[in-house]
Amino acid sequence: MSEQVLAWVLFNVFVVGVLVIDAFVFHRKAHEIKMREAVLGSAIWVGLAFLFNIWIYFWKGKEPALQFLAGYLVEQSLSVDNLFVFLLIFSYFKVPHQYQHKVLFWGILGAQVMRALFIVCGVAIINQFHWVIYIFGVFLIISGVKLFAEKGKEIHPEKNIVLRLFRKMMPVTTDFENGRFLVRKGSVLYATPLLVVLVVVETTDLIFAVDSIPAILAITKDPFIVYTSNIFAILGLRAMYFALAGLMKLFEYLHYGLGAILIFVGLKMLSEEFVHVPIWATLGFIVVTLIVSVSVSVIKAKGKNGIGKS
């Protein structure tokens, strides 16, 4: 078995293993995730990602390691922005706190499968039809401009075509039925509102992937680096959601930073045939942009709350 194949197998075994432990050991019983547990979970996932990054450095070298780090930071940053939407979805459907982790667990499991397919297809298409990178580049620039113009996040589940079809195909109960997705009443199988929320989360993540996958493909075309950095980012998304749920307003200007990053990587993708942008420059731009956008957000939030005023 080649090193590449072995690396793919071992990584996916690792992912399945941690998901099984998470589901059947740490979260076997539904409970509300407290801040301490969420922060600890986030720290563990970030730590695992950086340990993996070190392993990439010793296995593949400095360039792939920097590519992984840049890809991870982009995906993680986009994930933070997406948490706003998850918060709105849970609020819209009034999902009890103790069931939110279950939805995110299965939602992220589905997201891993979808993103793996996106990555494989994206890399294959670029290798076969190189001109597609220009379409991806333009798409990223447009997405970045839209983030700059964003005034506030809203969700409209009633306009979700997949959800509307789902409701036509299957009856839905009025309560959450102790956190189950499906329940049988007599001879009829019903979906619960929790399954409805999962459908919305999955279709929303599909839209997110349309932005995030081209963004990381602008940094590297190595399928293993693209896949692993993406998976590490979304694996830590559940803990991060509960850690940041009460602090979302502190990131008011994050979307400007993300918009700038998407425009930058879009331009990089469009010009890569003519101008070589070293990975350290890409990584530096991403880090500085995130620091500035988060710092400005925190300073503005403190000003609004009157913190530091006499």
Secondary structure, DSSP 8 states (H G I E B T S, - for coil): --HHHHHHHHHHHHHHHHHHHIIIIITSS-----HHHHHHHHHHHHHHHHHHHHHHHHHH-HHHHHHHHHHHHHHHHHHHHHHHHHHHHHHHTT--HHHHHHHHHHHHHHHHHHHHHHHHHHHHHHHH-TTHHHHHHHHHHHHHHHHHH-------GGG-HHHHHHHHHS-B-SS-GGG-SEEEETTEEEE-HHHHHHHHHHHHHHHHHHHHHHHHHTT---HHHHHHHHHHHHHTHHHHHHHHGGGGGGGTTHHHHHHHHHHHHHHHHHHTTT----HHHHHHHHHHHHHHHHHHHHHHHHHHHTTT--
